[in-house]
Amino acid sequence: MQNRFGLKDFFTMALLVVVIIMLGLVMLQRDRSFEKSREVQIATDDLKTMLATLMTSTEETNARLGSLAGTSKRQADNTDALLAEMRGLRSDAAAGRLEIGEGGGATTTPAVVTDGGSSSSADERDESWARPGIPVTWSRPWTYSTDPASMGGKPGGTFIEIYEGQMRTATPARYADVYGRRINDMVLEPLGAWDPKTLELRGRLAQAWQYAPDGTWLRVKIHPRARFSDGMPVTGEDVRFSLFDVILNPEIEADRERSVYNNITAIDVLSEKVVEFHFKDVRYDSMAQAFGFYVMPKHFYEKYVKTPQIYNQSTGLVFGSGPFKLASFDPERQWSPPADLILERNDLYWAPAKPMLDGYRIKSISDSFARFTEFMNGNADFVRPISNQFATVSEDPEFIASGKKAKKWLNMRSGYAFLAWQCGPRKGEKLTPFHDKRVRQAMTQLIDRDRVIRDIRMGIDLPCTGPFSSATPQADPEIEPWPFDPVRADELLREAGWVDRDKNGVRENEKGEEFRFEITYPNGSESTEQMVKYVKQACAEMGIRCELKPIDWSILQPILDERDFDCVTFAWSASQPESDPEQLWHSKWINNQGDNWIQWNSPTADALIEEGRKVLVDAERMKVWHKLHRHIHEEQPYTFMFEMPWIRLASARAGNVQEYRSGMEWYEFFIRPGGAPVMP
């Protein structure tokens, strides 16, 4: 059958002409600088991409026997989305409100330029969706914190980062480590996020909101232009589905996520773009919870969630509205470890801050020397070195002259390293020696942590006293680290009944059982290897047999879930400025696969956590967290080894790698000319 120019083709072409004429009129009306003209072109390109997608889909449909039966619904949805986009632009242009956002792309000028303001007139902001009498907060557009163009950035190239651990899955709500979270940060979006520079909670998918004066509900308006990478709009039903059908679904293996978002009792979908959250308790973090989870497209994930076993076994079901998408996304042939994970720019990204990069490749190399060598040979743009590597290159004139950069800074995601003691029965069978607080205190005091920081960590890290970052008011600054005191450690062990009864150099309890335990740790890090060997030596000098059990990172989570360890060491990092302590320390998360895998059960800690979460006044809440900090310090369920600033190495071709209070913003990166790797 021959293709014919029909009514639909005419309609599509007419839309294209209207868009071009509109933008032309706006450009004539606004006498902008060359830079603003460049940004208008970016906006035009984005709209052309949408139109090209629609035109291609139309041509394919006409070629298939002239029938729209197979694709009519998606075609209609895409057309409706495009019409809505055009109507918005036309309305904005007519009202003289069509402006260019900081990072490129056409946006409607907000009535205020910062969060927390309200409309200056009813014409500028439609608040018909809002509850009467309650103030509305309008969010400024989520744009670049540092515009790549201002740093000389040009489109193109593939950025290569090496992870030091191999994630088992990147599927939302199922990932179990920082690596999976990074992938989700790039591909999906929450309703809100922390401002990189100020750490304010700002709208991302959320354009505006109302927060109840009594803290019991939150009404949110989703940005009208927000869409997933397939062009489908982000709706209120997607928000409700993400939380209640996925995260809070007991058949989905997402205990970690459920421990974080457990104060939301209902999400009412009031319209396509408006939802209202209801909270179980009045808590300080209610809004952060509502804004915190990734919004997943129901039209894609629903069929997988209906069969929880399929979702629970998935490794690469990563699909969202973010600035990147999986380069080759086939749910039937998902990404799975140990393959490189490759992302590409989402050309339909709806927000002003669009990535410069064509692609983002993520490799995993557990061996620290191999990882460092790969970077130094020019085969990667970004890597986390171990401490002695960082210390060496930081003072190397040749490294500095090459244009490579060594970066070190504290941010809200900076973490702490620890030795976690199994306080309950290992694998549900037998108690370890560490169920006794006196033994845990002794273990901390027989380890010279200052020596570890000085000699193994090359002085990069900071002393640590508990689970809260010293850079935040959550930490009690008056708490001093436990000293290195072998004499006191010996006294505590004797009090707990561990004495060398048969004079063979090893302590035994009253039953004659030797004090013997195992340290489980992810392999591949030279500094971790040195640290656990030192701990083994310190234990031997105290009459304790310590065995080392290196494992691959990918099998660490099952070991934690099964509580199959005596002691484990790695590091935690936060995802927001004020950490909610419940996930790690409340006894309710001992069960199932919660993150209290050390099985530490403290009624005092439980009560303080529950109290602190309900205190809305910041200064008063910090007093509660200080009490919790001191209690954990006394109990020593972890030996807090050191607090870790972020250290990273960036290649000479890596552009706009900024050090933010929130960490990093990957979508701002670019590749400098002449050094871009080629996407396979």
Order of alpha helices (4+ residues) and beta strands (2+ residues): alpha-alpha-alpha-beta-beta-beta-beta-alpha-beta-beta-beta-beta-beta-alpha-alpha-beta-beta-alpha-beta-alpha-alpha-beta-beta-beta-alpha-beta-alpha-alpha-beta-beta-beta-beta-alpha-alpha-beta-alpha-beta-alpha-beta-alpha-alpha-alpha-beta-beta-beta-beta
